[in-house]
């Protein structure tokens, strides 16, 4: 690949999509991979912008033909990154940004160990639950069982944070955006003004803020 492959993962409700959108307005030379999914669009989501929304049979046909670099089944819906996304970034000489769940991230890390992995966490289980309830209401799915299932899945995903190179807490949007930008620039070799912030997000450094959030989830 001509550039760097960035993997960004987070539990549902962590504000990952908002952070990624902010990052793309601040950093040039990032090619964003629009994933495929079988779930229905939410709110103002548009086909080809947030996701390529396809029928289940179409997605499964793509799996059979080996058209996905990674794919996963999450809450009954398929999500996947097409191999063509990697080819496009390589041809353009850009860095590629993958916004994918932990299942897909593990597949990519195994295939491309040099990929830069970044995990985004909510500030606490209570904030996550609030965000999930707001999302569920927006989707007209206020079922207690659905919310509880998503909270359980979130905790399982948060436990995987140590598998990632970087982690940041999305409590204040501007701060989290600045940290994400610093990580990308640092990995590109920029040192002035971003090194300390980026290195402060390394999971190997076990930053106190990260440990405090994990403790709130009951994770050491």
N, CA, C and O of each residue as an XYZ file, in Angstrom:
880
protein
N       0.846     -1.202      0.000
C       0.000      0.000      0.000
C       0.877      1.245      0.000
O       1.916      1.291      0.657
N       0.446      2.235     -0.736
C       1.241      3.454     -0.859
C       1.293      4.225      0.439
O       2.320      4.827      0.752
N       0.204      4.225      1.212
C       0.159      5.008      2.429
C      -0.074      4.173      3.661
O       0.215      2.977      3.683
N      -0.596      4.810      4.682
C      -0.835      4.154      5.966
C      -2.290      3.716      6.055
O      -3.193      4.419      5.601
N      -2.500      2.566      6.637
C      -3.858      2.082      6.873
C      -4.217      2.353      8.332
O      -3.587      1.814      9.242
N      -5.225      3.185      8.548
C      -5.696      3.504      9.893
C      -6.994      2.745     10.158
O      -7.929      2.795      9.359
N      -7.038      2.049     11.277
C      -8.239      1.333     11.702
C      -8.825      2.068     12.898
O      -8.120      2.329     13.873
N     -10.100      2.403     12.832
C     -10.763      3.050     13.966
C     -11.960      2.203     14.379
O     -12.846      1.920     13.573
N     -11.971      1.802     15.648
C     -13.065      0.993     16.179
C     -13.608      1.620     17.449
O     -12.924      2.388     18.125
N     -14.854      1.279     17.763
C     -15.486      1.782     18.984
C     -16.799      1.060     19.201
O     -17.410      0.586     18.243
N     -17.244      0.967     20.450
C     -18.578      0.414     20.699
C     -19.645      1.335     20.118
O     -19.440      2.544     20.007
N     -20.766      0.768     19.754
C     -21.890      1.565     19.272
C     -22.269      2.586     20.325
O     -22.453      2.239     21.491
N     -22.388      3.862     19.918
C     -22.742      4.923     20.853
C     -21.561      5.706     21.380
O     -21.724      6.573     22.239
N     -20.368      5.413     20.874
C     -19.165      6.105     21.362
C     -18.875      7.405     20.619
O     -17.971      8.150     20.998
N     -19.635      7.679     19.568
C     -19.417      8.909     18.805
C     -18.336      8.788     17.760
O     -17.758      9.789     17.335
N     -18.059      7.568     17.343
C     -16.994      7.325     16.376
C     -17.245      8.024     15.041
O     -16.340      8.644     14.482
N     -18.455      7.925     14.540
C     -18.754      8.513     13.225
C     -18.553     10.027     13.222
O     -18.057     10.594     12.248
N     -18.944     10.680     14.327
C     -18.762     12.128     14.435
C     -17.281     12.478     14.439
O     -16.868     13.428     13.773
N     -16.480     11.726     15.178
C     -15.033     11.974     15.238
C     -14.380     11.790     13.874
O     -13.549     12.597     13.458
N     -14.765     10.720     13.184
C     -14.191     10.452     11.864
C     -14.543     11.580     10.896
O     -13.702     12.011     10.107
N     -15.781     12.054     10.959
C     -16.194     13.156     10.086
C     -15.373     14.413     10.375
O     -14.968     15.117      9.451
N     -15.129     14.692     11.653
C     -14.321     15.850     12.041
C     -12.893     15.698     11.542
O     -12.304     16.642     11.015
N     -12.347     14.510     11.711
C     -10.972     14.256     11.277
C     -10.802     14.515      9.785
O      -9.807     15.102      9.360
N     -11.753     14.085      9.013
C     -11.642     14.210      7.558
C     -11.688     15.666      7.093
O     -11.215     15.988      6.003
N     -12.255     16.538      7.917
C     -12.254     17.961      7.558
C     -10.940     18.639      7.932
O     -10.627     19.719      7.432
N     -10.173     18.000      8.814
C      -8.948     18.612      9.328
C      -7.668     18.067      8.696
O      -6.642     18.747      8.681
N      -7.728     16.855      8.178
C      -6.516     16.201      7.667
C      -6.698     15.842      6.199
O      -7.668     15.180      5.828
N      -5.773     16.278      5.379
C      -5.826     15.962      3.948
C      -5.158     14.619      3.666
O      -4.416     14.089      4.493
N      -5.438     14.084      2.479
C      -4.776     12.862      2.037
C      -5.293     11.603      2.691
O      -4.609     10.579      2.710
N      -6.514     11.674      3.235
C      -7.133     10.498      3.844
C      -8.256      9.997      2.940
O      -9.216     10.720      2.674
N      -8.133      8.783      2.480
C      -9.190      8.175      1.687
C     -10.061      7.365      2.647
O      -9.550      6.531      3.394
N     -11.358      7.603      2.632
C     -12.262      6.937      3.565
C     -12.957      5.778      2.876
O     -13.546      5.932      1.806
N     -12.881      4.620      3.505
C     -13.540      3.446      2.949
C     -14.999      3.408      3.382
O     -15.294      3.322      4.574
N     -15.905      3.473      2.427
C     -17.331      3.369      2.723
C     -17.684      1.881      2.764
O     -17.640      1.187      1.748
N     -18.030      1.416      3.949
C     -18.312     -0.002      4.138
C     -19.660     -0.395      3.543
O     -20.510      0.450      3.263
N     -19.830     -1.692      3.360
C     -21.107     -2.256      2.936
C     -21.842     -2.776      4.168
O     -21.216     -3.275      5.103
N     -23.151     -2.661      4.170
C     -23.938     -3.201      5.280
C     -25.324     -3.624      4.803
O     -25.845     -3.128      3.803
N     -25.899     -4.558      5.556
C     -27.259     -5.003      5.243
C     -28.287     -4.322      6.144
O     -29.486     -4.561      5.996
N     -27.837     -3.473      7.080
C     -28.813     -2.790      7.928
C     -29.460     -1.636      7.172
O     -28.946     -1.164      6.157
N     -30.592     -1.199      7.690
C     -31.318     -0.088      7.062
C     -30.654      1.241      7.405
O     -30.053      1.364      8.472
N     -30.747      2.242      6.524
C     -30.185      3.565      6.828
C     -30.850      4.179      8.047
O     -32.028      3.940      8.310
N     -30.078      4.980      8.798
C     -30.615      5.686      9.962
C     -30.717      7.173      9.651
O     -29.812      7.749      9.048
N     -31.802      7.784     10.057
C     -31.948      9.229      9.937
C     -31.655      9.747      8.544
O     -32.323      9.386      7.575
N     -30.626     10.615      8.458
C     -30.283     11.254      7.188
C     -29.198     10.507      6.418
O     -28.664     11.033      5.441
N     -28.866      9.292      6.842
C     -27.826      8.529      6.143
C     -28.204      8.312      4.682
O     -29.364      8.075      4.348
N     -27.187      8.399      3.819
C     -27.395      8.271      2.376
C     -26.541      7.143      1.824
O     -25.382      6.986      2.209
N     -27.106      6.369      0.934
C     -26.366      5.271      0.315
C     -25.135      5.806     -0.407
O     -25.226      6.745     -1.198
N     -23.991      5.203     -0.130
C     -22.749      5.621     -0.759
C     -21.995      6.672      0.018
O     -20.848      6.975     -0.312
N     -22.615      7.244      1.057
C     -21.934      8.249      1.877
C     -21.495      7.629      3.202
O     -20.298      7.483      3.448
N     -22.448      7.265      4.055
C     -22.089      6.588      5.311
C     -21.773      5.107      5.064
O     -20.795      4.567      5.582
N     -22.628      4.470      4.259
C     -22.468      3.054      3.921
C     -23.017      2.803      2.520
O     -23.750      3.617      1.959
N     -22.639      1.658      1.980
C     -23.330      1.119      0.813
C     -24.379      0.167      1.399
O     -24.026     -0.883      1.937
N     -25.646      0.519      1.299
C     -26.714     -0.292      1.870
C     -27.182     -1.307      0.826
O     -27.669     -0.935     -0.241
N     -27.029     -2.587      1.147
C     -27.368     -3.638      0.185
C     -28.229     -4.704      0.848
O     -28.281     -4.811      2.073
N     -28.900     -5.484      0.019
C     -29.701     -6.595      0.523
C     -28.781     -7.712      1.013
O     -27.629     -7.818      0.591
N     -29.307     -8.534      1.904
C     -28.523     -9.626      2.483
C     -27.987    -10.575      1.404
O     -26.840    -11.017      1.469
N     -28.820    -10.877      0.424
C     -28.400    -11.796     -0.640
C     -27.237    -11.217     -1.437
O     -26.342    -11.951     -1.855
N     -27.247     -9.905     -1.649
C     -26.155     -9.237     -2.371
C     -24.865     -9.342     -1.571
O     -23.811     -9.663     -2.120
N     -24.950     -9.068     -0.262
C     -23.764     -9.130      0.591
C     -23.191    -10.548      0.611
O     -21.984    -10.740      0.466
N     -24.060    -11.528      0.792
C     -23.592    -12.911      0.860
C     -22.985    -13.363     -0.463
O     -22.072    -14.188     -0.489
N     -23.501    -12.812     -1.559
C     -22.904    -13.108     -2.860
C     -21.495    -12.547     -2.954
O     -20.608    -13.185     -3.520
N     -21.283    -11.352     -2.401
C     -19.954    -10.738     -2.384
C     -18.986    -11.554     -1.520
O     -17.806    -11.683     -1.846
N     -19.501    -12.102     -0.418
C     -18.662    -12.971      0.426
C     -18.208    -14.186     -0.375
O     -17.029    -14.538     -0.371
N     -19.144    -14.816     -1.056
C     -18.839    -16.028     -1.832
C     -17.822    -15.761     -2.928
O     -17.010    -16.625     -3.257
N     -17.870    -14.560     -3.490
C     -16.935    -14.220     -4.573
C     -15.605    -13.671     -4.052
O     -14.726    -13.322     -4.840
N     -15.456    -13.595     -2.738
C     -14.207    -13.128     -2.145
C     -13.959    -11.647     -2.361
O     -12.813    -11.227     -2.522
N     -15.027    -10.846     -2.366
C     -14.888     -9.426     -2.657
C     -14.632     -8.561     -1.418
O     -14.436     -7.351     -1.528
N     -14.636     -9.193     -0.239
C     -14.410     -8.429      0.994
C     -13.016     -8.668      1.561
O     -12.532     -9.799      1.613
N     -12.380     -7.569      1.987
C     -11.109     -7.659      2.694
C     -11.362     -8.107      4.126
O     -10.574     -8.854      4.706
N     -12.472     -7.639      4.686
C     -12.938     -8.083      5.999
C     -14.442     -7.932      6.040
O     -15.016     -7.078      5.364
N     -15.081     -8.784      6.852
C     -16.517     -8.643      7.055
C     -16.888     -9.262      8.389
O     -16.158    -10.097      8.923
N     -18.034     -8.845      8.927
C     -18.473     -9.351     10.217
C     -19.992     -9.286     10.295
O     -20.637     -8.506      9.594
N     -20.545    -10.122     11.163
C     -21.973    -10.116     11.441
C     -22.173     -9.492     12.815
O     -21.730    -10.046     13.821
N     -22.841     -8.338     12.861
C     -23.005     -7.576     14.104
C     -24.488     -7.291     14.330
O     -25.135     -6.651     13.500
N     -25.022     -7.765     15.447
C     -26.437     -7.567     15.769
C     -27.350     -7.985     14.618
O     -28.349     -7.323     14.334
N     -27.000     -9.077     13.968
C     -27.845     -9.610     12.914
C     -27.669     -8.981     11.551
O     -28.337     -9.382     10.597
N     -26.777     -7.997     11.434
C     -26.517     -7.344     10.147
C     -25.058     -7.534      9.740
O     -24.163     -7.558     10.585
N     -24.835     -7.665      8.450
C     -23.479     -7.779      7.921
C     -22.857     -6.399      7.732
O     -23.540     -5.435      7.388
N     -21.555     -6.325      7.963
C     -20.757     -5.138      7.669
C     -19.465     -5.625      7.021
O     -18.919     -6.650      7.430
N     -18.972     -4.905      6.018
C     -17.731     -5.351      5.397
C     -17.034     -4.272      4.586
O     -17.651     -3.314      4.121
N     -15.722     -4.459      4.432
C     -14.888     -3.554      3.628
C     -14.510     -4.266      2.336
O     -13.920     -5.346      2.366
N     -14.846     -3.670      1.219
C     -14.535     -4.272     -0.075
C     -13.049     -4.156     -0.388
O     -12.410     -3.162     -0.045
N     -12.510     -5.168     -1.035
C     -11.102     -5.143     -1.451
C     -10.822     -3.950     -2.349
O      -9.704     -3.437     -2.370
N     -11.823     -3.509     -3.084
C     -11.636     -2.390     -4.011
C     -11.258     -1.107     -3.274
O     -10.611     -0.237     -3.857
N     -11.652     -0.968     -1.992
C     -11.297      0.226     -1.223
C      -9.790      0.315     -1.040
O      -9.212      1.397     -1.140
N      -9.160     -0.809     -0.774
C      -7.713     -0.838     -0.609
C      -7.013     -0.555     -1.932
O      -6.004      0.148     -1.976
N      -7.559     -1.110     -3.004
C      -6.973     -0.881     -4.328
C      -7.067      0.593     -4.715
O      -6.134      1.147     -5.296
N      -8.187      1.219     -4.393
C      -8.386      2.627     -4.738
C      -7.391      3.513     -4.003
O      -6.794      4.409     -4.599
N      -7.211      3.262     -2.699
C      -6.278      4.066     -1.910
C      -4.851      3.879     -2.410
O      -4.086      4.840     -2.499
N      -4.503      2.657     -2.729
C      -3.156      2.377     -3.234
C      -2.899      3.136     -4.535
O      -1.834      3.724     -4.725
N      -3.878      3.112     -5.414
C      -3.729      3.787     -6.706
C      -3.622      5.303     -6.539
O      -2.916      5.968     -7.298
N      -4.326      5.845     -5.542
C      -4.325      7.294     -5.318
C      -3.144      7.752     -4.478
O      -2.902      8.953     -4.354
N      -2.404      6.812     -3.900
C      -1.268      7.168     -3.058
C      -1.673      7.842     -1.766
O      -0.925      8.657     -1.227
N      -2.852      7.508     -1.266
C      -3.357      8.126     -0.038
C      -3.332      7.145      1.126
O      -3.214      5.934      0.939
N      -3.446      7.698      2.337
C      -3.677      6.868      3.503
C      -5.143      6.457      3.491
O      -6.000      7.206      3.020
N      -5.429      5.261      4.012
C      -6.803      4.769      4.018
C      -7.315      4.679      5.446
O      -6.629      4.173      6.335
N      -8.525      5.174      5.655
C      -9.165      5.159      6.959
C     -10.306      4.143      6.953
O     -11.244      4.252      6.164
N     -10.211      3.159      7.842
C     -11.257      2.156      7.976
C     -12.017      2.383      9.276
O     -11.419      2.368     10.352
N     -13.299      2.588      9.191
C     -14.177      2.758     10.343
C     -14.906      1.429     10.510
O     -15.951      1.208      9.899
N     -14.343      0.530     11.355
C     -14.868     -0.830     11.437
C     -14.960     -1.320     12.880
O     -14.306     -0.782     13.774
N     -15.775     -2.340     13.093
C     -15.966     -2.900     14.427
C     -14.784     -3.803     14.796
O     -13.903     -4.064     13.976
N     -14.786     -4.272     16.046
C     -13.630     -5.032     16.531
C     -13.440     -6.353     15.796
O     -12.308     -6.809     15.632
N     -14.538     -6.978     15.347
C     -14.391     -8.231     14.595
C     -13.618     -7.998     13.297
O     -12.675     -8.721     12.975
N     -14.042     -6.974     12.567
C     -13.363     -6.656     11.317
C     -11.950     -6.178     11.552
O     -11.045     -6.499     10.782
N     -11.752     -5.400     12.629
C     -10.420     -4.880     12.937
C      -9.429     -6.007     13.174
O      -8.285     -5.931     12.727
N      -9.852     -7.044     13.868
C      -8.962     -8.171     14.134
C      -8.530     -8.849     12.836
O      -7.379     -9.262     12.695
N      -9.461     -8.959     11.892
C      -9.123     -9.559     10.597
C      -8.066     -8.723      9.882
O      -7.111     -9.258      9.319
N      -8.252     -7.389      9.913
C      -7.301     -6.503      9.233
C      -5.941     -6.537      9.924
O      -4.912     -6.564      9.248
N      -5.917     -6.536     11.256
C      -4.651     -6.572     11.988
C      -3.855     -7.838     11.674
O      -2.627     -7.810     11.591
N      -4.570     -8.941     11.503
C      -3.901    -10.197     11.181
C      -3.322    -10.168      9.775
O      -2.223    -10.669      9.536
N      -4.069     -9.578      8.844
C      -3.613     -9.532      7.448
C      -2.553     -8.460      7.230
O      -1.626     -8.652      6.443
N      -2.690     -7.320      7.931
C      -1.762     -6.195      7.774
C      -1.310     -5.709      9.153
O      -1.855     -4.735      9.671
N      -0.321     -6.375      9.751
C       0.140     -6.006     11.092
C       0.650     -4.572     11.205
O       0.691     -4.013     12.302
N       1.038     -3.975     10.085
C       1.556     -2.603     10.133
C       0.450     -1.556     10.218
O       0.739     -0.371     10.379
N      -0.802     -1.971     10.114
C      -1.918     -1.027     10.200
C      -1.918     -0.342     11.562
O      -1.565     -0.952     12.572
N      -2.313      0.921     11.585
C      -2.358      1.706     12.827
C      -3.766      1.597     13.411
O      -4.725      2.103     12.826
N      -3.889      0.942     14.552
C      -5.198      0.695     15.151
C      -5.500      1.687     16.268
O      -4.656      1.960     17.122
N      -6.714      2.219     16.245
C      -7.147      3.244     17.202
C      -8.511      2.858     17.750
O      -9.440      2.581     16.992
N      -8.623      2.841     19.080
C      -9.892      2.492     19.723
C     -10.463      3.727     20.412
O      -9.743      4.445     21.106
N     -11.759      3.970     20.219
C     -12.429      5.116     20.823
C     -13.400      4.622     21.896
O     -14.230      3.749     21.643
N     -13.283      5.190     23.092
C     -14.126      4.774     24.201
C     -15.079      5.888     24.634
O     -14.744      7.068     24.523
N     -16.257      5.524     25.124
C     -17.117      6.518     25.767
C     -16.538      6.817     27.144
O     -15.754      6.014     27.651
N     -16.890      7.937     27.770
C     -16.294      8.288     29.056
C     -16.724      7.414     30.229
O     -16.020      7.342     31.236
N     -17.884      6.744     30.107
C     -18.363      5.898     31.195
C     -19.516      5.032     30.696
O     -20.110      5.335     29.661
N     -19.839      3.961     31.415
C     -20.999      3.142     31.032
C     -22.297      3.941     31.069
O     -23.203      3.706     30.270
N     -22.380      4.889     32.007
C     -23.605      5.678     32.134
C     -23.822      6.573     30.906
O     -24.935      6.685     30.394
N     -22.741      7.203     30.448
C     -22.840      8.049     29.256
C     -23.157      7.186     28.037
O     -23.954      7.574     27.184
N     -22.532      6.021     27.961
C     -22.802      5.121     26.842
C     -24.264      4.701     26.823
O     -24.896      4.694     25.766
N     -24.799      4.354     27.978
C     -26.205      3.953     28.041
C     -27.111      5.088     27.588
O     -28.079      4.860     26.863
N     -26.801      6.318     28.014
C     -27.603      7.472     27.605
C     -27.576      7.638     26.093
O     -28.611      7.873     25.469
N     -26.383      7.515     25.505
C     -26.257      7.667     24.053
C     -26.994      6.548     23.319
O     -27.630      6.789     22.293
N     -26.908      5.334     23.841
C     -27.590      4.213     23.211
C     -29.103      4.371     23.285
O     -29.814      4.028     22.341
N     -29.593      4.887     24.399
C     -31.036      5.117     24.524
C     -31.493      6.189     23.534
O     -32.557      6.070     22.928
N     -30.684      7.231     23.376
C     -31.027      8.288     22.424
C     -31.037      7.744     21.000
O     -31.914      8.078     20.203
N     -30.044      6.896     20.686
C     -29.996      6.301     19.344
C     -31.188      5.383     19.131
O     -31.816      5.412     18.073
N     -31.501      4.572     20.125
C     -32.621      3.648     19.999
C     -33.931      4.386     19.793
O     -34.775      3.958     19.006
N     -34.101      5.507     20.507
C     -35.319      6.304     20.341
C     -35.392      6.902     18.942
O     -36.463      6.969     18.339
N     -34.241      7.334     18.434
C     -34.200      7.895     17.075
C     -34.538      6.840     16.036
O     -35.100      7.142     14.983
N     -34.184      5.584     16.350
C     -34.465      4.480     15.430
C     -35.831      3.863     15.706
O     -36.231      2.899     15.054
N     -36.554      4.439     16.696
C     -37.866      3.929     17.101
C     -37.761      2.478     17.565
O     -38.622      1.643     17.286
N     -36.658      2.211     18.291
C     -36.435      0.872     18.839
C     -36.073      1.032     20.318
O     -34.908      0.926     20.699
N     -37.088      1.288     21.138
C     -36.852      1.564     22.557
C     -36.900      0.299     23.407
O     -37.041      0.376     24.627
N     -36.784     -0.859     22.774
C     -36.827     -2.123     23.497
C     -35.704     -2.198     24.527
O     -34.542     -1.946     24.206
N     -36.051     -2.542     25.759
C     -35.054     -2.682     26.820
C     -34.055     -3.774     26.476
O     -32.867     -3.658     26.778
N     -34.544     -4.841     25.839
C     -33.670     -5.952     25.478
C     -32.605     -5.523     24.471
O     -31.453     -5.951     24.556
N     -32.998     -4.670     23.511
C     -32.046     -4.195     22.498
C     -30.954     -3.353     23.149
O     -29.772     -3.513     22.843
N     -31.357     -2.455     24.049
C     -30.386     -1.587     24.719
C     -29.446     -2.414     25.584
O     -28.236     -2.187     25.581
N     -29.998     -3.375     26.329
C     -29.165     -4.224     27.188
C     -28.189     -5.049     26.355
O     -27.043     -5.255     26.756
N     -28.641     -5.516     25.207
C     -27.762     -6.305     24.334
C     -26.612     -5.451     23.822
O     -25.474     -5.914     23.750
N     -26.903     -4.214     23.467
C     -25.860     -3.318     22.972
C     -24.882     -2.940     24.082
O     -23.684     -2.808     23.831
N     -25.380     -2.765     25.306
C     -24.495     -2.454     26.427
C     -23.570     -3.633     26.723
O     -22.383     -3.450     26.992
N     -24.114     -4.816     26.671
C     -23.288     -6.014     26.901
C     -22.227     -6.152     25.818
O     -21.070     -6.459     26.105
N     -22.632     -5.923     24.573
C     -21.681     -5.994     23.461
C     -20.602     -4.930     23.604
O     -19.435     -5.183     23.307
N     -20.990     -3.736     24.062
C     -20.029     -2.653     24.234
C     -18.955     -3.037     25.243
O     -17.770     -2.796     25.012
N     -19.360     -3.631     26.355
C     -18.379     -4.026     27.363
C     -17.421     -5.075     26.801
O     -16.219     -5.034     27.066
N     -17.957     -6.005     26.030
C     -17.114     -7.031     25.408
C     -16.095     -6.398     24.465
O     -14.941     -6.821     24.408
N     -16.535     -5.381     23.727
C     -15.636     -4.713     22.791
C     -14.587     -3.875     23.519
O     -13.424     -3.848     23.117
N     -15.001     -3.187     24.597
C     -14.056     -2.373     25.366
C     -12.925     -3.237     25.925
O     -11.797     -2.766     26.068
N     -13.220     -4.477     26.236
C     -12.196     -5.388     26.756
C     -11.069     -5.626     25.754
O      -9.980     -6.061     26.129
N     -11.333     -5.341     24.483
C     -10.331     -5.569     23.439
C      -9.385     -4.392     23.249
O      -8.526     -4.431     22.368
N      -9.526     -3.346     24.058
C      -8.784     -2.107     23.832
C      -7.270     -2.312     23.824
O      -6.555     -1.624     23.095
N      -6.778     -3.256     24.630
C      -5.322     -3.445     24.707
C      -4.743     -4.059     23.443
O      -3.523     -4.094     23.278
N      -5.595     -4.544     22.549
C      -5.120     -5.076     21.264
C      -4.805     -3.956     20.276
O      -4.207     -4.196     19.227
N      -5.209     -2.736     20.615
C      -5.037     -1.587     19.723
C      -3.780     -0.802     20.109
O      -3.355     -0.816     21.264
N      -3.203     -0.129     19.139
C      -1.998      0.661     19.404
C      -2.325      1.921     20.183
O      -1.593      2.312     21.092
N      -3.442      2.558     19.813
C      -3.853      3.800     20.463
C      -5.277      3.659     21.001
O      -6.065      2.841     20.525
N      -5.583      4.484     22.007
C      -6.957      4.570     22.507
C      -7.198      5.986     23.001
O      -6.316      6.609     23.592
N      -8.392      6.484     22.754
C      -8.741      7.813     23.264
C     -10.177      7.787     23.761
O     -11.000      6.986     23.317
N     -10.452      8.693     24.698
C     -11.768      8.768     25.318
C     -12.539      9.945     24.715
O     -12.068     11.082     24.731
N     -13.706      9.662     24.194
C     -14.518     10.706     23.564
C     -15.461     11.323     24.593
O     -16.665     11.064     24.592
N     -14.881     12.152     25.479
C     -15.713     12.856     26.452
C     -15.968     14.307     26.027
O     -17.090     14.803     26.124
N     -14.918     14.973     25.561
C     -15.045     16.325     25.005
C     -14.680     16.233     23.528
O     -13.546     15.891     23.194
N     -15.617     16.530     22.648
C     -15.435     16.303     21.220
C     -14.190     16.987     20.667
O     -13.424     16.360     19.935
N     -13.974     18.251     20.998
C     -12.825     18.985     20.461
C     -11.500     18.348     20.894
O     -10.553     18.281     20.110
N     -11.440     17.883     22.140
C     -10.220     17.250     22.644
C      -9.988     15.915     21.943
O      -8.874     15.625     21.507
N     -11.030     15.110     21.838
C     -10.906     13.806     21.185
C     -10.524     13.968     19.716
O      -9.728     13.192     19.188
N     -11.091     14.973     19.060
C     -10.748     15.242     17.659
C      -9.279     15.631     17.531
O      -8.586     15.170     16.623
N      -8.806     16.479     18.441
C      -7.404     16.901     18.426
C      -6.478     15.711     18.649
O      -5.420     15.621     18.025
N      -6.865     14.807     19.527
C      -6.045     13.613     19.783
C      -6.011     12.702     18.562
O      -4.960     12.166     18.211
N      -7.146     12.528     17.922
C      -7.199     11.684     16.730
C      -6.350     12.281     15.616
O      -5.623     11.560     14.931
N      -6.439     13.586     15.435
C      -5.622     14.278     14.435
C      -4.132     14.117     14.757
O      -3.323     13.867     13.863
N      -3.780     14.260     16.027
C      -2.378     14.136     16.434
C      -1.839     12.744     16.134
O      -0.697     12.599     15.698
N      -2.652     11.725     16.364
C      -2.221     10.353     16.080
C      -1.920     10.171     14.599
O      -0.883      9.620     14.231
N      -2.833     10.639     13.753
C      -2.647     10.497     12.305
C      -1.387     11.229     11.845
O      -0.588     10.672     11.093
N      -1.208     12.468     12.290
C      -0.043     13.247     11.874
C       1.250     12.634     12.420
O       2.264     12.597     11.724
N       1.211     12.158     13.652
C       2.383     11.534     14.253
C       2.803     10.295     13.469
O       3.991     10.077     13.234
N       1.833      9.490     13.068
C       2.138      8.284     12.289
C       2.668      8.636     10.904
O       3.349      7.827     10.274
N       2.361      9.831     10.434
C       2.897     10.289      9.147
C       4.304     10.865      9.285
O       4.934     11.216      8.288
N       4.788     10.961     10.506
C       6.141     11.464     10.715
C       6.230     12.886     11.192
O       7.323     13.417     11.386
N       5.057     13.525     11.389
C       5.052     14.891     11.920
C       5.381     14.822     13.408
O       4.843     13.975     14.121
N       6.252     15.699     13.878
C       6.651     15.679     15.279
C       6.305     16.980     16.005
O       5.934     16.953     17.179
N       6.419     18.082     15.338
C       6.180     19.379     15.980
C       4.723     19.532     16.408
O       3.815     19.504     15.577
N       4.514     19.693     17.700
C       3.196     20.025     18.216
C       2.218     18.879     18.390
O       1.138     19.089     18.942
N       2.553     17.667     17.939
C       1.590     16.570     18.050
C       2.147     15.350     18.778
O       1.381     14.484     19.200
N       3.442     15.272     18.927
C       4.057     14.068     19.483
C       3.554     13.738     20.885
O       3.145     12.608     21.149
N       3.582     14.714     21.777
C       3.177     14.456     23.165
C       1.727     13.999     23.243
O       1.399     13.076     23.988
N       0.860     14.651     22.470
C      -0.556     14.285     22.502
C      -0.774     12.880     21.956
O      -1.538     12.100     22.526
N      -0.100     12.555     20.848
C      -0.240     11.231     20.242
C       0.296     10.144     21.170
O      -0.362      9.125     21.386
N       1.485     10.362     21.714
C       2.092      9.354     22.580
C       1.310      9.180     23.874
O       1.371      8.128     24.511
N       0.576     10.217     24.255
C      -0.268     10.112     25.434
C      -1.466      9.203     25.230
O      -2.149      8.843     26.189
N      -1.724      8.827     23.973
C      -2.841      7.935     23.645
C      -2.387      6.494     23.389
O      -3.212      5.624     23.110
N      -1.091      6.245     23.482
C      -0.593      4.884     23.283
C      -1.110      3.972     24.388
O      -0.996      4.297     25.570
N      -1.675      2.838     24.010
C      -2.162      1.915     25.036
C      -0.995      1.336     25.835
O      -1.158      0.978     27.002
N       0.170      1.244     25.216
C       1.347      0.718     25.920
C       1.763      1.614     27.077
O       2.429      1.164     28.010
N       1.363      2.898     27.015
C       1.686      3.844     28.086
C       0.697      3.758     29.243
O       0.912      4.364     30.293
N      -0.388      3.003     29.053
C      -1.411      2.848     30.075
C      -1.824      4.189     30.690
O      -1.727      4.358     31.906
N      -2.280      5.137     29.880
C      -2.618      6.473     30.397
C      -3.681      6.409     31.487
O      -4.619      5.619     31.387
N      -3.546      7.228     32.525
C      -4.486      7.224     33.658
C      -5.948      7.413     33.235
O      -6.846      6.774     33.784
N      -6.176      8.290     32.262
C      -7.545      8.553     31.817
C      -8.173      7.286     31.243
O      -9.339      6.990     31.504
N      -7.399      6.546     30.468
C      -7.893      5.303     29.883
C      -8.175      4.279     30.979
O      -9.213      3.618     30.962
N      -7.264      4.148     31.918
C      -7.430      3.190     32.998
C      -8.665      3.512     33.847
O      -9.364      2.609     34.306
N      -8.924      4.814     34.052
C     -10.091      5.223     34.836
C     -11.395      4.835     34.136
O     -12.342      4.381     34.777
N     -11.430      5.019     32.817
C     -12.625      4.652     32.062
C     -12.827      3.142     32.090
O     -13.945      2.665     32.286
N     -11.754      2.393     31.896
C     -11.855      0.937     31.927
C     -12.333      0.451     33.303
O     -13.126     -0.485     33.404
N     -11.839      1.099     34.344
C     -12.266      0.732     35.701
C     -13.763      0.933     35.869
O     -14.430      0.146     36.541
N     -14.296      2.000     35.253
C     -15.733      2.253     35.355
C     -16.542      1.162     34.670
O     -17.709      0.951     34.999
N     -15.922      0.465     33.713
C     -16.555     -0.663     33.032
C     -16.263     -1.982     33.744
O     -16.732     -3.041     33.328
N     -15.480     -1.902     34.825
C     -15.116     -3.112     35.552
C     -14.016     -3.898     34.885
O     -13.927     -5.116     35.037
N     -13.159     -3.183     34.128
C     -12.060     -3.822     33.384
C     -10.736     -3.288     33.889
O     -10.574     -2.080     34.062
N      -9.800     -4.169     34.123
C      -8.485     -3.734     34.611
C      -7.491     -3.685     33.476
O      -6.328     -3.342     33.688
